[in-house]
Amino acid sequence: MSGDRRRQIEAERRSGEADLLARVRLRDLAAFEGLYRLYHPRLSRFVTSLVRRHPLVEEVVNDTMMVLWDKPESYGGQAKLSTWLYAIAYRKAIRARLRQDEPVEDGHRPELGDDDAPPDRDFGRRRAAAILQSAIEELSPDHRAVVHLTYFQEIGYREIADILGCPVDTVKTRMFHARRHLKRKLSGELADWI
Amino acid sequence: MGNVIPLHGDPHETTQRLMPWFLTDMLDPAEHALVEGHLASCAECAAELISEERLRIDLLALPGAPAGDWAALRDRALASQPRPGWWASRGLASRVGLIAAGQAAILLLGIGVYDRLRPAPQAEYHALSAPQPAAHTGNIILIFRPDSRERAMRAALDAVGARLVDGPTAAGAYVLAVPQARRDAALDLLRKRPDIVLAQPIDAAP
């Protein structure tokens, strides 16, 4: 996507969000639902990169959205609404993980497939995806958060530093090491199957 | 993995570390130009960019998070009434009492501040070492030569019947007071003395 088109979409989105936010300040539940539907997929995916259990993911995402509902005035408008929400979700996820997250089998992990099945292209893709998923889970939550915000949310490193509350060089370094780890784990798989 | 690698401005290193945000078009124009320029001349980085793009596509293809449950959050939002502020939660009588107490506190504070800022009354006596208020009754300013002796200085004052009211100042000057009717005659006499450098009136002519 070109930079101009992206900026245009971003401006339209921010304008729409500002309208919804103004209505949320007046306790308009429909506007709150609009922001929930806009942000739930993104927040949920982000929080999934930080905590494992699905009920805990939902709890963190809902707690984050409730901050918006209960204290909309605490969003000052200096940062983007997304940055503000991600930062809240990040802090809540870190606390939730320390409190009660336990490693469990991830129900969304791509299946490796049957080792005896013929090596067709789909099998190769599934295998690469499973290895990638496994490699991501070997990263620390802070490294996963940077990868996620960079590639899934397409957020710049300065804004990521704001969200995670760390220096920009730390963001670059985390991303560098995370990419190196993922590529090392995937060596051969990407070249063979993609 | 926690050690921070600082960037030192090497275009190769910078490109390697900014590559993800180059791919997502999230660099500022100067950074974008730097990475783009380096990619055109570095085969290693160009290959790395292809590998990075493959990694990004593969990451994006991973399963997303499950759908959310709006109904649960809606119920929570409906149950969450905005909490009245501390002030709004008070009864009318309590609010009136608090206003009265506040006004009384402000009045007392004002009296206290006034008392502290009010000029102190003049003391009835001064210690000997206390600085004396400067006299403003002099009408002649006088500067002696630096090598003048005390006796000559005293003689000059006696000769014109002057009284020393201030000095020496920072410039070595003295302020004298002579009766106004004799001020000009005193100035003439003082100016003729060899041990005096300057004698000038400092008030209006009589």
Interface residues (C-beta under 8 A of the other chain):
Chain A: M1 S2 G3 R6 R27 L29 F32 E33 Y36 R37 H40 P41 S44 R45 V47 T48 H54 V57 E58 V61 N62 M65 M66 W69 D70 H108 P110 A128 A129 L132 Q133 I136 L139 S140 H143 V147 T150 Y151 F152 E154 I155 G156 Y157 P167 D169 T170 K172 T173 R174 M175 F176 H177 A178 R179 H181 L182 K183 L186 L190 I194
Chain B: M1 N3 V4 I5 P6 L7 Q16 R17 L18 P20 W21 T24 D25 M26 L27 S51 E52 R54 L55 R56 I57 D58 L59 L60 A61 L62 P63 G64 A65 P66 A67 G68 D69 W70 A72 L73 R74 R76 A77 L78 S80 P82
